[in-house]
């Protein structure tokens, strides 16, 4: 197991979670500007990433961006500090936000980010995560020969090769992203050590199934305002590409993804405990209602038709999300005639991950951006910085 940080959660730099009104809470705590987000695959993490992109850009913060304008921090290899553009020994305090895909290795992240950094991630029920992964990563080695997820689950050993590239997409993907051996046959004791390590390394674990509640917790923990955490869903699939799962398939997924199921069960419990201890269900419901009202308001302001559209209906191709695997990824059309300030806000809220990341890279490293070769898997769709 990777080493746990040498202090307990009670010694962490002040997480603002008192059950008080927004105005008094704002006066009582200072917005956090050093943040690490472990972007777990297929868990609404692109939407969270967009929130961090917008906050960092608005507040002129510095991102720990992948070298050479890449889209990931060395994934699927373990994260190394040297995979961050501009990293040199001793300049950790210069970076504010790290949120690109990586396989977590705490000691290396600590080389880049200061000790006061707030660490968080987001989880997804492994049952839904695997259904999504099968559709999205159908072309990768573990899934490519299976006609359906049901066929894969009926005889996983027939299709699964633990040493094959991209094998993590088909088994214990969350455990892999957190830095563990996704093929490990963990004992009960080792499972507890895994959970304890995650608890010690991260200040907050969110749940994609309760995204709005998660954003309220994040807002409280970071001492950010409402507009900083409001968002539109990004990188989401068209409903027609989703497959229903039987109870027997769900049980097979839990058994096959034993590590992920242990992680999810544990942090599902602590998620609700945190709400009960720090703000209560009633106040959470109020906060969620305000968040949803603000999102609806912004959707009416920004979006033509008020919601997402398929790739063929997209008018502005510079805002087209990457289409990958067998999934159909939805995007947005902005309303025409928006004023400059509103238009910029709306554009940032719907900008796909790859385009936004590239825009930030050009802004942070203008001298390198014009000579940077774009990754082959990224769409050559550019937006002005």
C-alpha positions in Angstrom: 0.0 0.0 0.0 1.2 3.5 -0.7 2.1 5.4 2.5 -0.7 7.3 4.2 -0.1 11.0 4.9 1.5 11.5 8.3 -1.4 13.2 10.0 -5.0 12.4 10.9 -8.1 14.0 9.4 -8.6 16.0 12.6 -5.3 17.9 11.9 -6.3 18.9 8.4 -6.2 22.5 7.3 -9.7 23.9 8.2 -12.5 22.4 6.2 -15.4 24.8 6.6 -18.5 22.8 7.4 -20.5 24.5 10.2 -24.2 24.5 9.8 -24.6 28.2 9.5 -26.0 30.5 6.9 -24.1 31.3 3.7 -23.4 34.8 4.7 -21.9 34.0 8.1 -20.1 30.9 6.7 -18.4 33.1 4.1 -17.2 35.5 6.8 -16.0 32.5 8.8 -13.8 30.8 6.2 -11.6 31.7 3.3 -12.1 30.1 -0.2 -9.6 27.3 -0.9 -7.5 27.8 -3.9 -5.1 24.8 -3.6 -7.1 21.8 -4.8 -6.4 18.3 -6.1 -9.3 16.4 -7.8 -8.7 12.7 -8.6 -10.7 12.4 -11.8 -12.2 8.9 -11.5 -13.4 7.6 -14.9 -17.0 7.6 -15.9 -18.2 9.2 -12.7 -19.4 12.6 -13.7 -15.8 13.7 -13.3 -15.8 15.8 -16.5 -18.5 17.9 -15.1 -16.6 18.5 -11.9 -13.5 19.2 -13.9 -15.4 22.0 -15.8 -16.3 23.5 -12.4 -12.6 23.6 -11.4 -11.5 24.9 -14.8 -14.0 27.8 -14.6 -13.1 28.6 -11.0 -9.4 28.6 -11.7 -9.7 30.7 -14.9 -12.0 33.2 -13.2 -9.6 33.6 -10.2 -6.5 33.6 -12.4 -5.1 30.4 -10.7 -2.4 28.2 -12.0 -3.2 24.6 -13.2 -0.9 21.6 -13.0 -1.4 20.8 -16.7 0.0 17.7 -18.5 3.2 18.3 -20.4 3.0 19.1 -24.1 -0.7 19.9 -24.0 -1.6 16.2 -23.4 -5.1 15.4 -22.0 -3.9 13.2 -19.1 -1.2 13.2 -16.5 0.6 10.1 -17.6 -2.4 7.8 -17.3 -2.6 4.8 -17.0 0.9 4.9 -15.5 1.3 6.1 -12.0 1.4 9.9 -11.7 4.9 11.4 -11.7 5.6 15.1 -10.9 7.6 15.4 -14.1 4.4 14.9 -16.1 3.3 18.4 -15.1 4.2 21.2 -17.5 6.5 23.7 -15.8 7.3 21.5 -12.7 10.7 22.0 -11.2 12.0 21.1 -7.8 10.9 23.6 -5.2 8.1 25.3 -7.1 5.1 23.4 -5.6 3.5 26.6 -4.2 3.1 27.9 -7.8 0.3 25.4 -8.6 -3.3 25.8 -7.5 -5.4 23.1 -9.1 -4.6 19.6 -10.3 -7.6 17.8 -11.9 -6.6 15.9 -15.1 -6.8 12.1 -15.3 -4.0 10.4 -13.4 -3.4 7.2 -11.5 -3.0 8.5 -8.0 0.4 8.3 -6.3 0.3 10.5 -3.2 4.0 11.1 -2.7 4.4 12.3 -6.3 1.3 14.6 -6.1 2.8 16.1 -2.9 5.9 17.0 -4.9 3.8 19.3 -7.0 1.1 20.6 -4.7 1.6 22.5 -1.4 0.8 20.8 2.0 -2.4 22.9 2.5 -4.0 21.4 -0.6 -7.6 20.1 -0.4 -7.9 16.6 -1.9 -11.2 15.2 -3.2 -12.6 12.7 -5.7 -16.0 11.3 -6.9 -17.2 7.7 -6.9 -19.9 5.9 -8.8 -21.9 2.8 -8.1 -19.8 0.0 -9.7 -22.9 -1.5 -11.3 -23.6 1.6 -13.4 -19.9 2.3 -13.8 -19.3 -1.0 -15.5 -22.3 -0.6 -17.8 -21.0 2.8 -18.8 -17.5 1.5 -19.3 -18.6 -1.3 -21.5 -20.3 1.1 -23.9 -17.6 3.7 -23.8 -14.5 1.5 -23.9 -16.0 -1.3 -26.1 -13.0 -1.0 -28.4 -10.5 -1.7 -25.7 -9.0 -5.2 -25.2 -11.1 -6.6 -22.4 -14.5 -5.8 -23.9 -13.7 -6.0 -27.7 -14.6 -9.6 -28.2 -17.7 -9.7 -26.0 -21.0 -9.1 -27.9 -22.6 -7.8 -24.7 -21.9 -7.0 -21.1 -24.0 -10.0 -20.2 -21.8 -12.3 -22.3 -18.7 -10.8 -20.7 -20.0 -11.3 -17.2 -21.1 -14.9 -17.9 -17.5 -15.9 -18.5 -15.1 -13.0 -17.7 -12.0 -15.3 -17.8 -12.8 -16.0 -21.5 -12.4 -12.3 -22.4 -10.3 -10.8 -19.6 -6.5 -10.7 -19.6 -5.2 -9.1 -16.5 -1.9 -8.1 -18.2 -3.5 -6.6 -21.3 -3.4 -2.8 -21.9 -6.5 -1.1 -20.7 -7.5 -4.1 -18.5 -8.5 -1.6 -15.7 -11.5 -0.4 -17.7 -13.1 -3.9 -17.2 -12.3 -4.5 -13.6 -12.1 -2.4 -10.4 -11.6 0.8 -12.4 -12.0 3.0 -9.3 -9.5 1.0 -7.3 -7.0 1.3 -10.2 -7.4 5.1 -10.4 -6.8 5.4 -6.7 -3.5 3.6 -7.2 -4.3 0.0 -6.1 -3.8 -3.3 -7.9 -7.2 -3.8 -9.7 -6.5 -7.5 -10.0 -5.6 -8.0 -6.4 -7.2 -10.7 -4.3 -7.4 -8.6 -1.2 -8.1 -10.1 2.3 -10.6 -8.4 4.6 -7.7 -6.8 6.5 -6.2 -5.4 3.3 -9.6 -4.1 2.2 -9.8 -2.2 5.4 -6.3 -0.8 4.9 -7.3 0.3 1.4 -10.3 2.2 2.7 -8.3 3.7 5.5 -5.7 4.9 3.1 -8.3 6.6 0.9 -9.9 8.2 4.0 -6.5 9.6 5.1 -5.4 10.8 1.7 -8.7 12.6 0.7 -10.7 15.3 2.5 -13.9 14.5 0.7 -15.4 11.7 -1.4 -18.4 12.6 -3.5 -21.0 10.4 -5.2 -22.1 10.9 -8.8 -25.6 9.4 -8.1 -26.1 12.3 -5.7 -24.4 14.9 -7.7 -26.3 17.9 -6.4 -25.8 16.9 -2.8 -22.1 16.4 -3.6 -21.8 19.9 -5.1 -23.3 21.4 -1.9 -20.8 19.5 0.2 -18.0 20.6 -2.1 -19.2 24.3 -1.9 -19.2 24.1 1.9 -15.8 22.4 2.1 -14.1 24.8 -0.3 -16.0 27.9 1.0 -17.0 28.7 -2.6 -20.2 30.5 -3.7 -23.1 29.0 -5.5 -22.2 30.1 -9.0 -18.8 28.5 -8.7 -20.3 25.0 -8.4 -23.3 25.2 -10.6 -22.9 23.2 -13.9 -24.5 21.5 -16.8 -23.8 17.7 -17.2 -20.8 17.1 -19.6 -19.7 14.0 -21.4 -23.1 12.3 -20.8 -24.5 9.6 -23.0 -27.6 9.6 -25.0 -30.3 7.6 -23.3 -30.6 5.2 -26.2 -27.0 3.9 -25.6 -27.8 2.9 -22.0 -28.5 -0.8 -21.3 -30.8 -2.1 -18.6 -29.3 -4.5 -16.1 -30.9 -7.5 -14.5 -30.5 -8.3 -10.8 -28.3 -11.3 -11.6 -26.1 -9.1 -13.8 -25.8 -6.5 -11.0 -24.7 -9.2 -8.5 -22.1 -10.5 -11.0 -20.8 -6.9 -11.4 -20.5 -6.5 -7.7 -18.6 -9.8 -7.4 -16.3 -9.1 -10.3 -15.6 -5.6 -9.1 -15.1 -6.6 -5.5 -12.7 -3.8 -4.6 -14.8 -1.1 -6.2 -17.9 -2.3 -4.4 -16.1 -2.1 -1.1 -14.9 1.4 -1.8 -18.4 2.5 -2.9 -20.3 1.0 0.0 -17.9 2.5 2.6 -17.9 6.0 1.2 -21.6 5.9 0.5 -22.0 5.5 4.2 -19.6 8.3 5.2 -21.1 10.6 2.6 -24.5 10.6 4.4 -22.8 10.7 7.8 -21.0 13.8 6.8 -24.3 15.4 5.7 -25.9 14.4 9.0 -23.1 15.6 11.2 -22.3 18.9 9.4 -25.5 20.3 8.0 -28.4 17.9 8.4 -30.8 16.6 5.7 -33.2 19.5 5.9 -30.6 22.1 5.2 -29.2 19.9 2.5 -32.6 19.7 0.8 -32.8 23.5 0.9 -29.3 24.0 -0.6 -30.0 21.4 -3.3 -33.3 23.2 -4.2 -31.4 26.5 -4.6 -28.7 24.9 -6.7 -31.3 23.3 -9.1 -33.2 26.6 -9.4 -29.9 28.4 -10.4 -29.1 25.6 -12.9 -32.5 26.0 -14.5 -32.1 29.7 -14.6 -28.8 29.4 -16.4 -30.2 26.8 -18.8 -32.9 29.2 -19.8 -30.4 31.9 -20.3 -27.7 29.9 -22.0 -29.1 26.9 -23.8 -31.2 26.8 -27.0 -34.0 24.4 -26.2 -33.0 24.4 -22.5 -31.0 21.1 -22.7 -28.5 18.9 -24.4 -28.5 17.7 -28.0 -27.0 14.9 -30.0 -23.8 15.4 -32.0 -25.6 15.9 -35.4 -27.7 18.8 -33.9 -24.7 20.7 -32.7 -24.3 24.0 -34.6 -20.9 25.1 -33.1 -18.5 22.4 -33.9 -15.8 24.0 -31.7 -18.0 22.9 -28.8 -18.4 19.3 -30.0 -17.5 16.6 -27.4 -15.2 13.8 -28.3 -17.2 10.8 -29.6 -15.6 7.6 -28.2 -16.4 3.9 -28.2 -20.1 2.9 -28.8 -21.5 5.8 -26.7 -23.2 8.9 -28.2 -22.0 11.9 -26.2 -24.3 14.8 -25.9 -23.4 18.5 -26.3 -25.1 21.9 -26.2 -26.2 24.7 -28.5 -25.9 28.2 -27.0 -28.6 30.7 -27.6 -27.7 33.3 -30.2 -27.4 37.0 -29.4 -26.0 36.6 -25.9 -24.0 39.6 -24.6 -20.3 39.3 -24.3 -20.1 38.5 -20.5 -23.1 36.1 -20.5 -21.9 34.5 -23.7 -18.5 33.8 -22.2 -20.0 32.3 -19.1 -22.3 30.1 -21.0 -19.6 29.0 -23.4 -17.3 28.0 -20.5 -20.1 26.0 -18.9 -20.7 23.8 -22.0 -17.1 23.6 -23.3 -15.9 19.9 -23.4 -12.9 18.9 -21.4 -10.4 18.6 -24.2 -11.1 22.0 -25.7 -11.2 23.7 -22.4 -8.0 22.0 -21.3 -6.3 23.1 -24.5 -7.5 26.7 -24.0 -6.0 26.8 -20.5 -2.8 25.4 -21.8 -2.5 28.1 -24.4 -3.3 30.7 -21.8 -0.7 29.4 -19.3 2.0 28.5 -21.8 1.5 30.8 -24.8 5.1 30.3 -25.9 4.7 26.5 -26.2 1.1 26.2 -27.4 1.7 27.1 -31.0 4.4 24.4 -31.4 2.4 21.7 -29.5 1.2 18.6 -31.4 -2.3 17.6 -30.5 -3.0 14.1 -29.2 -4.3 11.8 -31.9 -7.4 10.8 -29.9 -8.4 14.5 -29.4 -10.7 16.2 -31.9 -9.0 19.1 -33.7 -11.5 21.6 -32.5 -10.1 24.8 -31.3 -11.6 27.7 -29.3 -10.1 31.1 -28.6 -8.4 31.4 -25.2 
